[in-house]
Amino acid sequence: MKKYLLTLPLIAMAMNSFAAASGAQPHGFNWESILLLVVFIAVFYFLMIRPQMRRNKEQRQMMGQLEKGHEVMTNHGVMGKIEKVGENFVMLTIAKGVHIKVQKSAIGNILPKGSLDAE
């Protein structure tokens, strides 16, 4: 809801700018259109780019913390215990005697100790 409330003043400024431009020929440089463009870029940055950068940073930190014995869940919901950590891949034990190899980037969450035993 906040995202939409922030865009209302921008729409009002844009409508004002278009209404002024449609009437008479503009005289000189139009600072209002430049300001509108800067505001749109800033809103786009703070609502879309910055949160994605933060999520990517958290994902990289989590992938760097993976160790043998951690209980993890993949992005597709497969839960298992890490048996081996490689540079790009992780070997998971998902059941007794069942091992799968997944990419590190496929690991979604590190679960609390004992999560797999509770089920």
C-alpha positions as CSV (number, residue, x, y, z in Angstrom):
1,M,0.0,0.0,0.0
2,K,2.9,2.3,0.8
3,K,4.3,1.9,-2.7
4,Y,1.1,3.2,-4.2
5,L,0.8,6.1,-1.8
6,L,4.3,7.2,-2.8
7,T,3.4,7.3,-6.5
8,L,0.3,9.5,-6.1
9,P,2.3,12.8,-5.8
10,L,4.4,11.7,-8.8
11,I,1.4,11.1,-10.9
12,A,0.0,14.5,-9.9
13,M,3.3,16.2,-10.9
14,A,3.3,14.3,-14.2
15,M,-0.2,15.4,-15.0
16,N,0.6,19.0,-14.1
17,S,3.7,18.8,-16.3
18,F,1.8,17.3,-19.3
19,A,-1.1,19.8,-18.9
20,A,1.4,22.7,-18.9
21,A,3.2,21.3,-21.9
22,S,0.1,20.7,-24.0
23,G,-1.1,24.3,-23.8
24,A,1.6,26.7,-25.0
25,Q,5.1,26.2,-26.1
26,P,7.5,26.0,-23.1
27,H,9.9,28.8,-22.7
28,G,13.3,27.8,-21.6
29,F,14.5,24.7,-19.8
30,N,11.8,22.6,-18.0
31,W,13.2,21.7,-14.6
32,E,10.0,20.1,-13.6
33,S,10.4,17.2,-16.0
34,I,14.0,16.6,-14.9
35,L,12.9,16.6,-11.3
36,L,10.1,14.1,-12.1
37,L,12.6,11.8,-13.9
38,V,15.0,12.0,-10.9
39,V,12.1,11.2,-8.5
40,F,11.0,8.2,-10.6
41,I,14.6,6.8,-10.6
42,A,14.9,7.3,-6.9
43,V,11.6,5.5,-6.1
44,F,12.6,2.7,-8.5
45,Y,16.0,2.3,-6.7
46,F,14.6,2.3,-3.2
47,L,11.6,0.0,-3.9
48,M,13.2,-2.5,-6.3
49,I,16.9,-2.5,-6.6
50,R,18.1,-1.9,-3.1
51,P,16.0,-4.7,-1.4
52,Q,17.1,-7.1,-4.1
53,M,20.8,-6.2,-3.4
54,R,20.2,-6.8,0.3
55,R,18.6,-10.3,-0.3
56,N,21.5,-11.2,-2.6
57,K,24.0,-10.2,0.1
58,E,22.2,-12.3,2.8
59,Q,22.1,-15.3,0.4
60,R,25.9,-15.0,-0.3
61,Q,26.6,-14.8,3.5
62,M,24.5,-17.8,4.2
63,M,26.2,-19.8,1.4
64,G,29.6,-19.0,3.0
65,Q,28.4,-20.2,6.4
66,L,27.4,-23.7,5.2
67,E,29.3,-26.5,7.1
68,K,29.0,-30.2,7.5
69,G,26.2,-31.1,9.9
70,H,24.0,-28.2,9.2
71,E,20.4,-29.0,8.6
72,V,19.1,-27.1,5.6
73,M,16.1,-26.7,3.3
74,T,16.4,-26.2,-0.4
75,N,14.4,-23.7,-2.4
76,H,12.1,-26.6,-3.5
77,G,11.4,-27.8,0.1
78,V,13.8,-30.8,0.3
79,M,15.2,-31.0,3.8
80,G,18.5,-32.7,4.6
81,K,21.7,-32.7,6.6
82,I,24.9,-31.5,4.9
83,E,27.5,-34.3,4.6
84,K,30.0,-32.6,2.3
85,V,30.5,-29.0,1.2
86,G,32.3,-28.3,-2.1
87,E,33.0,-25.0,-3.9
88,N,29.8,-24.9,-5.8
89,F,27.9,-28.0,-4.6
90,V,26.7,-29.5,-1.4
91,M,26.0,-33.2,-0.6
92,L,22.8,-33.7,1.4
93,T,21.6,-36.7,3.3
94,I,17.8,-36.6,3.0
95,A,17.1,-40.1,4.4
96,K,19.1,-43.0,5.7
97,G,21.4,-44.0,2.9
98,V,20.0,-41.4,0.4
99,H,22.3,-38.7,-0.7
100,I,21.7,-35.9,-3.2
101,K,24.0,-33.3,-4.7
102,V,22.6,-29.8,-5.0
103,Q,24.1,-26.4,-5.9
104,K,24.9,-24.1,-3.0
105,S,22.6,-21.5,-4.5
106,A,19.7,-23.9,-4.2
107,I,19.9,-23.9,-0.4
108,G,17.1,-21.6,0.9
109,N,17.4,-21.8,4.7
110,I,19.6,-23.1,7.4
111,L,17.3,-24.9,9.9
112,P,17.7,-25.0,13.7
113,K,19.5,-28.1,15.0
114,G,17.1,-31.0,15.6
115,S,14.6,-29.9,13.0
116,L,14.9,-33.1,11.0
117,D,14.7,-35.3,14.1
118,A,11.4,-33.7,15.1
119,E,9.6,-35.2,12.1
